[in-house]
Structure formats: C-alpha cells, structure tokens
Amino acid sequence: MWEQIWEGVERIDFQKEREPYVWKFYEMLLKGYDFRGKRVLEFGCGTGINSILMALRGARVTFLDNSEKALDIVKKNLEGLELKGRLVCRSVFDSDFGGEFDLVHSEGLVEHFLGRERQEILDIHARAVKKGGKVLIIVPHRKCPPYRIGKAVAEKAGTWIYENEHPYSKKELLRRMERAGLRPGRVLGGEFLFSLVWLLSPLMLKSSRLLRKGIGLSANKKMLKLNYGNRFANRWGRVIGTVGDKL
C-alpha cells in the first residue's frame, strides 16, 4: 500500500522557496529552534520534506524509512538542492540509535500502531535523542469530526490508502510521551479548515495528482492563521503536535 503512495507522489518537484503547511506547523512547535550543526533524525520520513528544510537550515539529517521508494524520493530532492543526508532503509523497530541526536521527529507515523507497540514506538523516539534534546510528534486528532467521518466512509468504500490509522487524543499523546521519559510542552492543533477536505477522502484518495498537490502545497499566511494554532484548530483540527524535552 505505501509503495503505491510513494509512486503516486514521486514526481513532486520540491523547491526550497516553497514551504508546505506542515513545515510551518513545525516552526510553531519548535519556536525559533536553531538547526545549525544539530543532528536530526526523522523516523518514517516518507518524502522527507520537513527534514530537508532542516538540512537547508544547517542540520545534519538522518532519514529513516522502511521503503526504498520513499528514500529514492528523498535522495532525488537532496541531490536537486545539493544537500547531503544519511539514508537508512529499516523498520523503526529495528533501529538501534541511542542518545545520538539533538532532535528526533515524526509526522504521520506513531498512529499506525496499537498494543505494546503503541508505547514502544514513542520509547524508541526518546532513546534516540540525547539528554536535553527534543522529540517532536505530529499525529491525527481523534476529536476531529470531518477526519473521522471521511476516514470511516473511505474505509467502507475501500479507498482508504493509509492502512491501519488510530488517531490520538491530546491526553494520550502527552501521557505516552511522559512514559517515554519526555517532558512535553503544550499541544497545538492544525489543519482546522483543511480537515473539511477529508469529507471527500473516498474520492480524493483515488487521485495521485491530488496527493501530490496536497503534499507539495505551499503555505499561505492567511490560511496558515485559520488552520494552525488557533482555538478552533487546537480543539478540532485534524492533527495535533507537541515537542517533548528529554529528561
């Protein structure tokens, strides 16, 4: 399933002048973080766009994904921008990083697991970051009605492409980060208006063109204010995110 997704978005022409909405959400969560010289790890990197933007700001980035196709997309974009990065094709659960990184992050990853692995994957994030470093996590929000409705309809119609996805509440996200030995900050919500598009997900997810457009969509300042970090986004946005400090 994921190989089909990467094949659908591999023609994204990423340019450093076009910063997507998710990156702007990262900037809100990290609040002026200085990437220069920092060692960064992204678990489940996919296209790696957010980590590539960190590399442009001086970070030394490791991209981990279990898909060669996803890493091929990362490699293409790194070469196009004349950047370097370490590419690791491996399952997160087979990784053996220990306190090596200043920042470890993932977006759209940890919600794919239940049972023991639900906590274990947060523990792996925490083990990979050094003491005093940061872990950033972005996940789908359980309390976003359009997302939940669109997902349920798409699953019933057989057009859902993101496999098993189990969204988080704010309380669960904070609780599991604390169990992993992280001190989380406040939780911010995002994609408040964009969540309405998920009502069309049974049709939208059939189109690789729409997937490419969604991933590569450049942020607009007005839409950014409406979609991220405001009262409505924090309560009903499609995604929630937080940054935890390693104790």
N, C-alpha and C positions, 0 to 999 in steps of 0.2 A: 504493500500500500504506500509506504513512504517513498519508495523508489519512483512510483508514479507521480507523486507530488513533486519530487526534485526534477524529474524530467519535464514537468509542466512549467517550472519556473526557471529552468537553467538559462533561458535567453534573457534574463534580467540584465540590463546594462547599468550596473551600479556606478554612480559618479559621486565624487566627494562633495560636490556642490549641492546635491540633493539629499537632504537629511530626512529620513522617514519619521513617522509619528512615534513609533516605538522608541527611537533614539531620543527624541525629545522627552519621553517619559523617563528614560534612563537619566537624563540630565536633571530632571526634577528630583528623582530619588537620590542621586549622588551629590547634588548641591555643590557644584564647583570643584569636584574632585580633580586633582592634578594627576594626569595619566603619565607624565613624563618619567621614563625609567621604570615604571611599575610593571610587575609580572602579572599577567591576566590570563585566566583560564575560563573558557566557555564550554560548559557541558551541553551536549546535544545542539551543536552550533548551527545546523541547517545551512542556510546561505551565509551565515557569519557576518551579516551586515553590521550589526552593532559592535562586534569586536573589531571589525575592520576600521570603523570610525574611531575606536580607541587607539588602534595602531597608528592612525593618521595623527593622533594627538601625542604620540611618543611612547605608547605602551609596547611591551614585548608580549605577544599574544600566542597562546596555545589554543588551537581549535580541536575539539574532540567530538566525533560523531561516529556512529556505527555504520554509516552509509558512505561508500566510496563516491557515489554520485553527488552527495551533498558536499563532500570535501573537494571534488572536482570543481564545483561552482565557487567555493572559497578560493581555491588555487587560481582560477581564472581571474577573479576580481583582485586578488593580491598582485598578480602579475601586471594587470592593467593599470594599477596605481603605483607600481614599482615598490611594493612593500614586501616585507618578509614575515613569515609566521610559521609556527610549528604545527603540522597537521598530524593528528592521531586518529586512526580508524580503530575504534574499540568501543565496547559497551561501557557505559558509566560504571556498571557494577564490576567490571574487570579492571578498572583503573586503580592505580596504586600510588597516587600523589599523596604526599604527606607534608603539610606546612610549607609548601614551596611558593605560594602565590600571595600577592597583595590584594587581589580582587578575584573572586570566583563568582560567576553568574550563569543564569539560565533563564530562558523565557519559552514557555510552552513545552516544558519537559516533565516536571515532577508530578503533574496531574495525571499522568498515564499509569500510575501505579497505586495498588491497594495492598492491604495486609501488611506484612513485615516490611516490604519494600517501600511502602509509603513513607515510613520514617527513615529507613536506611539510606534512601537517596539524599535526604537532607543531611544526614550524618556524613555522607561522602563529600558533599559540598564543604561542610565545616572542617573535615580533616585535611582537605586540600589547601586551605587558606592558612597563612601564618598568624600567630598571635598578634592581635591588634589590626589585622586585615579585615576586609569586608566581604560579605556574601550578599548578592542581590538576586532576588527571586521574583519572577512575574508569572502569575497563573490566572486561568479563567475564574471568574467570580460566581460562586454558587447562587447568589441572590440577584442575578441579572435576568429579568423575565424574558426579554427577546432572545437572548442567547439560549436559555434553557428550552424555550418553545421551538426555536429554529432547529436546534440540535435534535430534539425528540422527533420532529417531523422528518428531518433528513435521515435519521436512523431508520425510521419506519419506511421511508421511500427507498432506502438502500443507496443513498447518495452521500452519506457521511464519510469523509475521507481521513479523519484523524484518529481512527481506531478507538480504543477504549480511553475516554477522557472523563475524568472525575474531578469536577471543579472544587475549589476550596472556599471556605468561609474565612473571614478575617481572623476569627478566633482560632481556627485550626492552623492557619498559616503561622501565626505568632507562637502558638503552643509548640508546634513541631520544631520551629527554629530554636526556641528556648531549650528544648530537649536535646538539640544537637550541640548545645554549648555556645549559642549565639545570643547576643543582646539585640533584638530587633528594634528598629525605630517605628515611627508611625506608618500606618498602611495608607497608601494612596490608591485611588481608583482611576481608571481610564477607559476610553472608548465609550463614553456615555451615549452620544448621538450615533456613533458608528455601530453600536450594538443593535440598532434597528435594522441594519442590513442583514443581520443574522436571521431575521424572519424569512428572508429569501434564500437561506442557505441550501434548501433542497435543489434549487435551480443554479444558484451561484457556484456551488462546489463542483458542478459538472464542467465548468469552463476554466481551462488552464490560462486563458487570456485574462480573466478576471482575477485569478490567483496572482498572476504576475503583477497586475495593476495594483492590487491591494498591498502586496509586499513592498513594492517599489514606490508607493505613493508618497510624494514629497509633502512635508508638513506645511500647513498654512497657519499663520499666527492666530487669526480669528477662530478657526476651527479648533486649534490647539486649546484655547481657553475654554471653549464649550465642551471639549471632550475629556480633559485631564485635570485632576486635582481640585475640582470644584465640589461643592456639597453634593450635587446630584451624581457626579462621577464616583465620588467616594462611597456613596450608598448603593448605586445601581449600575455602575459601569461594568463593561464586560470583563475587564481584567482588574486585578489588584496586584500591588507590588510593595515590597519593603526591602530595606537594607539592614542586615544584621552585622554587628561587630563581634569578631572572635575574641572570647574572653581568655 
